[in-house]
Amino acid sequence: MIRDIGFLEILKTNPGTSVQDLGRIGLGHWGVPISGVMDQRSFEWINHLLKNKPNAAILEILQPGFKCRFDSYTTIGLSGAKAEIRKNGELTSFNLIKIVPGDELEIGKFLSGSIVYLGISQGFQIEVILSSRSNYPKITKRGMLSKGDKVPFFTTQSLAEETFASVRLKTTWFEESILEVYPGPDFESLSNDNKTQLLNSKFTISTLANRMAFQLEELLPNSIPERLTAPVFPGTVQLTSGGKLLILMRDAQVTGGYPRILQLTEGSLDILAQKKPSQQVKFQLKKFD
Amino acid sequence: MRPSLRQIGSNLIELYWDEKPNDLLLQHILSWELAIALQLGTEVLEIRKGFQTLTCMLRSDLNPDSQRRWKALLQSNINALPLPEKVWEIPVCYDQELGKDLNALSKSKSISFEDVINLHTIPIYRIHFFGFLPGFMYLNGLDPALHFPRKSVPDRKIEPGSVAIGGAQTGIYPNESPGGWHVIGKTPTILFDQNENPPVFAKPGERIKFLSISLEEFYCLSKDSKPLKSND
């Protein structure tokens, strides 16, 4: 099969648009973060709808105000945050959209959730570096995409029909405010008061929330000393000596020195990824079997 | 020096040693890492190291069966293998032009530039693991005379190749990054190359020796930043 290359050209974007797949797994021992999509659930869903391979690269869009143009035939898919989507200026609520050369797509206001995923038939085809296409500063040429960038894909006049698939995946799952967590290695070093506060109060997502970590607004005054540097993972909750709670996200560094008090489940990490600053979450402790 | 085993996530399991980091502990950590790779390697996606920990990210969530296998492995006797002999020589220019914080560190500790350089280039440092940034080596062996608390307000931008001191540690920033360590010099050597496999030249357990070079030599070596000598 001859596969011609088409391009998506970014006409407008705010910071925080990147190409992502499931990330760089197995390279942490060289200090390489996993990266990859913040919300794996929405990622898997869109690749499923597009009948793509499970690791096909998508565009992750963290802010409204995105506009792009396609120069070739393809089918695209949208998932994640519910947003105002316009194709050639007209509102559309389809999840799968057929594209002809010259079509423009605009992502406006986010109605719920905080990340829109734009998948494409067979995935975006940027260079694989260290086993992944995920943008990450210093490993890929750029950490984020900007206006004028052209992202390659394989053009296809696929037969897929435009469909409205949200009946099959309600997005209400990310409106959940309970985050399931396991006790981290330093959980038992917390005082009883700390534990009660941690597990019985609500925490607010601060504006310091990015692909590396989400910081919470409320403090947890504590007397746990800093630890010798140890591995951390996406979903690790660190507690600083100043009482700040940091929930590490997909671009998190691979090691850290702050006490590791909780570890989010994968499902909770997806929920958190779709939260915005000022939204609240509550931790619910799970026990190991 | 048997580690304890703890689960820290649905698919995260950690071996932990309540010991001070030193060569012997590192020998144990590296030997256990090898044993895990050989015996339970098919279950493991990624093994990461810390100073006292070996953490495994597993392909699937732990269940009673896999827990039994991990517990059994922990009961076995692992011989601590000797550490590698290899020493990498890394040229560093300790000039104020490149080591922005050299002056402040020297003044505040009342150690002359010359002595800072001597104290920093005499030891042979042991690489314990990579972390923090891609290709950042955690080194053990900084002379206590050079221990210096991290900056309370981190610098927004530390240049790649910067050689720095933070607390009881010294290290080299492979990439541009914000950072709270005090920069005392700079190396022209590239520490992380994402187009190479592996992207780093050294391995945990091997050693690093810093060689003081002049500003001229620094600019000369910057044109060809790969000359690294090792002792074999």
Contacts between the chains, C-beta under 8 A, distances in Angstrom:
chain1	res1	chain2	res2	distance
A	25	B	45	5.5
A	25	B	46	6.2
A	26	B	45	5.8
A	26	B	46	4.8
A	27	B	46	7.5
A	28	B	46	4.9
A	28	B	47	7.8
A	28	B	48	4.5
A	28	B	57	7.6
A	29	B	46	7.3
A	29	B	47	6.2
A	29	B	48	6.0
A	29	B	49	6.7
A	29	B	129	7.2
A	29	B	130	6.2
A	29	B	204	7.8
A	30	B	130	5.1
A	30	B	134	6.4
A	30	B	135	6.4
A	30	B	192	7.7
A	30	B	198	6.3
A	30	B	199	5.8
A	30	B	200	5.3
A	31	B	130	3.9
A	31	B	131	5.4
A	31	B	132	6.5
A	31	B	133	5.8
A	31	B	134	4.6
A	31	B	135	5.5
A	31	B	136	5.2
A	31	B	174	7.9
A	31	B	192	7.6
A	31	B	200	7.9
A	32	B	134	4.8
A	32	B	199	7.4
A	33	B	134	7.6
A	129	B	194	5.4
A	129	B	195	7.4
A	130	B	194	5.7
A	130	B	197	7.8
A	130	B	199	6.7
A	137	B	175	7.9
A	138	B	133	8.0
A	138	B	134	6.7
A	138	B	175	4.3
A	138	B	176	7.2
A	138	B	192	8.0
A	138	B	194	7.7
A	139	B	134	6.3
A	139	B	194	4.9
A	140	B	194	7.9
A	182	B	7	7.6
A	182	B	8	6.9
A	182	B	9	5.4
A	182	B	10	6.7
A	183	B	8	7.9
A	184	B	8	5.8
A	185	B	6	6.2
A	185	B	8	5.4
A	185	B	14	6.4
A	185	B	16	7.2
A	185	B	53	8.0
A	228	B	21	6.6
A	228	B	50	6.6
A	228	B	51	4.1
A	228	B	52	5.7
A	229	B	50	5.3
A	229	B	51	5.7
A	229	B	131	6.1
A	229	B	132	7.7
A	229	B	138	6.2
A	230	B	50	3.4
A	230	B	51	7.2
A	230	B	52	7.1
A	230	B	53	4.7
A	230	B	55	7.3
A	231	B	14	7.6
A	231	B	48	3.7
A	231	B	49	7.0
A	231	B	50	5.4
A	231	B	53	6.3
A	231	B	55	4.0
A	231	B	131	7.5
A	233	B	9	6.9
A	233	B	12	6.4
A	233	B	55	7.9
A	233	B	57	6.6
A	235	B	9	7.0
A	253	B	131	6.8
A	253	B	132	5.4
A	253	B	133	6.7
A	254	B	48	5.8
A	254	B	130	7.7
A	254	B	131	5.2
A	254	B	132	7.7
A	255	B	48	6.9
A	255	B	50	5.9
A	255	B	129	7.3
A	255	B	131	3.0
A	255	B	132	6.0
A	255	B	138	7.7
A	260	B	8	7.2
A	263	B	8	5.6
A	263	B	9	4.0
A	263	B	12	6.5
A	265	B	9	7.9
A	265	B	10	6.1
A	266	B	10	7.4
A	288	B	7	5.0
A	288	B	62	7.6
A	289	B	62	7.8
A	289	B	63	7.4
A	289	B	64	7.1
